[in-house]
Amino acid sequence: MPIQDEQSLDQQRKGAPVLAPVLSARTVLRRFWPIARRERRWLILGALLMIVAAGCDTAAVWMFSVITDQALTTGNLAAFWTPALEWVALVTVSGGLVFGGQYLIARAGERFLLRLRDRVFAHVQQLSPDFLEKRKHGDLVARLTADVESVEALVNSGIVETAISLLTIVFFVAGALLLRWELALAAFVAVPVFALVAKKFSRRIGVVARQERAYHGELVAAVEEDLANVAATRVYNRQATEEKRLHAHGLRWMRTKLSLAKLGALYAPSVHLLETVCVLSVIGLGTWEIAQHRMTLGELFAFAAFLGYLYPPVQSLGTLTLTVAAASTGSARLIELLDAKPTVTDAPGARALHGVRGELRLERVSYHYPDTPQWVLRDFSLAVHPGELVAVTGVSGAGKSTIAKLLLRFADPDCGAVRLDGIDVRALTQHSLRSAVALLPQETPIFHATIADNIGYGRHGATMDQIVAAAEAADAHAFIAALPDGYDTVIGRNGYGVSGGQRQRIGIARALVAEAPVLVLDEPTANLDELSARRVVEPLRRLAGGRTTILITHDPALVAIADRTVVVSEGQAVTGTVAPAKPPQWRTETLWMPRAGQLW
Ligand SMILES: Nc1ncnc2c1ncn2[C@@H]1O[C@H](COP(=O)(O)OP(=O)(O)OP(=O)(O)O)[C@@H](O)[C@H]1O
């Protein structure tokens, strides 16, 4: 079931939550149960321990009957000790079994949760960046966290607790039937009524839970967006608007959670009332039986105790229906995500690339984005020789960044081919392609980690010497060394603690560490002021030295360092040249090209 992007996005814009599709608990279980394979034996062992514990409790109830009839009603203290000690022994054993059983079940549940989250995250990593950008990040976060947990609740509660409750019920029903079958049958009349009540509640809870999950996703998305845009909020004095927006989301979520709590709270007393009616009917019937000398007081007590033990698992079976109804909603949201197909995958038999020369070719490439009919590139061809630095320029929206996406296989062309060293990149493994092609985007992504970690991110196992050498070549060493903690300085996720220019130089150092033979630089100076932009020109030239480089840029100072310039116009490549840069007016220089004329 693919995610319906357009509809979802439209709903999101209008503020309506995206409701998960309705899936039956069986569908959800069938989907996730295989992931629990390695945990199954522990779950089964845990359940067995719990069932044996229920057997001990049943035997303990017999002790109650024996004590009542042999010691309590006769006043014979000597008859008290043996059954009393046996009772204590049974309760001790049962306690140990419950401890072991509960621990094993919890452990299996947590391990399942960990494996499931890993799997979902690995899947999300395969999805195209465009797909993820389109969705609200907060909603994705909610799916990867809270919704994953709901699957665990479903698998754990849905299967294990149902099994335990059912088998416990069997024990106590057998005990009650053996004790007094007529009375037992009278007591069991209530069971279908329990089931009916539980069904009614679970249906309503299912509806509210869908809303609750969706509103939760909306709230997390709003928080995430607000945190990411906190500066813009302040600059435009929109704190009050954002607070109101967040409050509205919180209020909506709170109301649905209250509806859920109300349903849960109504369910418990309804069931309790039913239980009380049943127990009183049994006591009434039992009193009559005792009067007819067909039953002893001890037997009646034991019978009432059986009922006392019997109703909790019956009640818990009912609550399980409710838990499962709520949990299956979260699971459905996860399934939606898991069913989103990656647009780019490794072809069967895809090969790794070794000893890359760096010859790059786009051959008659045509491409349009999946949800738009217009072609971005049409019959676009470009050949870049090993070690050549080609500047790609053109008006905004011409398709330059799309070329970068195709080179890195974030998308595949609809027609034509992208070739590296003569091999269609679709025949290569994505891993080997991306080891060969490094990307430096407009704004270097920064992780909340030390500067050394951020630079070393370019290559697995990069040594400190390699990191420092790269930073020196990227003209970043001086500013890093001047920081109190040097390379160990932790920088925030959005580059907090470093300027835009420093951030780009960290990005250049990262690309240098990667030692990729092919580089794609996507407007590396676009977000920088003039001074910072000029400061990265030399490091960029060093980075490009000896590597095949596609330099997407509007910046004449960067165009000037290229061996050749290609202008993208109307989805095709046109050869152009640029007037020499004359700082400080270089940003307003004109680009000459055969067809498009003046661009800036
Ligand atoms: N994910 C997307 N889905 C649909 N259309 C897209 C997507 N990304 C880009 N486009 C469209 O494709 C066209 C080319 O976009 P692209 O980002 O490649 O242009 P660009 O030349 O790099 O522009 P700029 O110089 O402003 O960065 C634009 O019309 C843009 O609106």
The ligand as an SDF file (V2000), in Angstrom:
LIG
                    3D

 31 33  0  0  0  0  0  0  0  0999 V2000
   11.4910   17.0100   -5.8400 N   0  0  0  0  0  0  0  0  0  0  0  0
   10.9640   17.6830   -6.8610 C   0  0  0  0  0  0  0  0  0  0  0  0
    9.7320   17.3940   -7.2950 N   0  0  0  0  0  0  0  0  0  0  0  0
    9.1850   18.0440   -8.3270 C   0  0  0  0  0  0  0  0  0  0  0  0
    9.8090   19.0260   -9.0120 N   0  0  0  0  0  0  0  0  0  0  0  0
   11.0510   19.3700   -8.6350 C   0  0  0  0  0  0  0  0  0  0  0  0
   11.6920   18.7200   -7.5290 C   0  0  0  0  0  0  0  0  0  0  0  0
   12.9200   19.2640   -7.3760 N   0  0  0  0  0  0  0  0  0  0  0  0
   13.0430   20.2140   -8.3360 C   0  0  0  0  0  0  0  0  0  0  0  0
   11.9240   20.2650   -9.0830 N   0  0  0  0  0  0  0  0  0  0  0  0
   11.6770   21.1400  -10.2330 C   0  0  0  0  0  0  0  0  0  0  0  0
   12.6150   20.7800  -11.2320 O   0  0  0  0  0  0  0  0  0  0  0  0
   13.1120   21.9380  -11.8790 C   0  0  0  0  0  0  0  0  0  0  0  0
   14.6390   21.9400  -11.8060 C   0  0  0  0  0  0  0  0  0  0  0  0
   15.0220   22.0410  -10.4450 O   0  0  0  0  0  0  0  0  0  0  0  0
   16.5480   22.1250  -10.0140 P   0  0  0  0  0  0  0  0  0  0  0  0
   16.5750   22.1750   -8.5450 O   0  0  0  0  0  0  0  0  0  0  0  0
   17.2900   21.0430  -10.6900 O   0  0  0  0  0  0  0  0  0  0  0  0
   16.9480   23.5160  -10.6320 O   0  0  0  0  0  0  0  0  0  0  0  0
   18.3010   24.3290  -10.4690 P   0  0  0  0  0  0  0  0  0  0  0  0
   18.7450   24.6850  -11.8410 O   0  0  0  0  0  0  0  0  0  0  0  0
   19.2610   23.5870   -9.6300 O   0  0  0  0  0  0  0  0  0  0  0  0
   17.7650   25.6270   -9.7080 O   0  0  0  0  0  0  0  0  0  0  0  0
   18.5420   26.5690   -8.6660 P   0  0  0  0  0  0  0  0  0  0  0  0
   19.6190   27.2320   -9.4250 O   0  0  0  0  0  0  0  0  0  0  0  0
   17.4940   27.5140   -8.2130 O   0  0  0  0  0  0  0  0  0  0  0  0
   19.0290   25.6720   -7.5640 O   0  0  0  0  0  0  0  0  0  0  0  0
   12.4700   23.1290  -11.1950 C   0  0  0  0  0  0  0  0  0  0  0  0
   11.3950   23.5520  -11.9820 O   0  0  0  0  0  0  0  0  0  0  0  0
   11.9650   22.5800   -9.8840 C   0  0  0  0  0  0  0  0  0  0  0  0
   10.7860   23.2400   -9.5110 O   0  0  0  0  0  0  0  0  0  0  0  0
  1  2  1  0
  2  3  1  0
  2  7  2  0
  3  4  2  0
  4  5  1  0
  5  6  2  0
  6  7  1  0
  6 10  1  0
  7  8  1  0
  8  9  2  0
  9 10  1  0
 10 11  1  0
 11 12  1  0
 11 30  1  0
 12 13  1  0
 13 14  1  0
 13 28  1  0
 14 15  1  0
 15 16  1  0
 16 17  2  0
 16 18  1  0
 16 19  1  0
 19 20  1  0
 20 21  2  0
 20 22  1  0
 20 23  1  0
 23 24  1  0
 24 25  2  0
 24 26  1  0
 24 27  1  0
 28 29  1  0
 28 30  1  0
 30 31  1  0
M  END
$$$$
